Amino acid sequence: MVKEIKNEKEVYFECEACRLLYKEKSWAIKCQEWCSQNKSCNLGIIKHVIKDGK
């Protein structure tokens, strides 16, 4: 399950495996699935990252 993060203006979705943030929940879900199955990041998915969640 992806984590929803809210700030004053927007809502972001975090991949709980690699902690990267996305504007669209669908990309965070795809990232979470990929990370969990492959123990790596997918460049096609992470190009949609907005910022590092650390």
N, C-alpha and C positions, 0 to 999 in steps of 0.2 A: 504494500500500500504506500502511496506517495503521501508526503506531508504537505499540508497547506500552510503557507506563511503569509500573514497579512501585515502590511504596514499602513501608513496613513492614506496612501493613494492607490495602492495596487495589491493584488493577490498573486503570489508566486507558488509554484509547486516544486517540491524538492524530491529528488531521487534519494531515498534513504540509504542506498548502497554506496554511492560516490559523493553525495551531498551537493550535487550541481543543481542549479535553479533554472526553471523554465517558466515562461508566461503561460503556455498552454499545458493543461493537465495531460493531454494525450502524449506529448513528448516526454514528460516525466514518467509516465507509465511505461512507455517504450524503453526508456533508459533503464528503469528499475528492472524490467524483465530481462533486458540484455545483460546488465551487470550481474544479476543473480544467476543466470544460466552460464555465462561465459567468463566471469571473473575478470572482465576487461571493459574498456570503453569502446564505443562504436563512433567513428568520426562522422558518419552520416547523421547520427542522432545528436551528438554533442555540439554540432555547429549551430544548434538552436538554443544553446545555453545563454542565459542573460548575465550571470555572474557566479562566481564560486561561492558556495554557501558557508565557507569556513569563517 
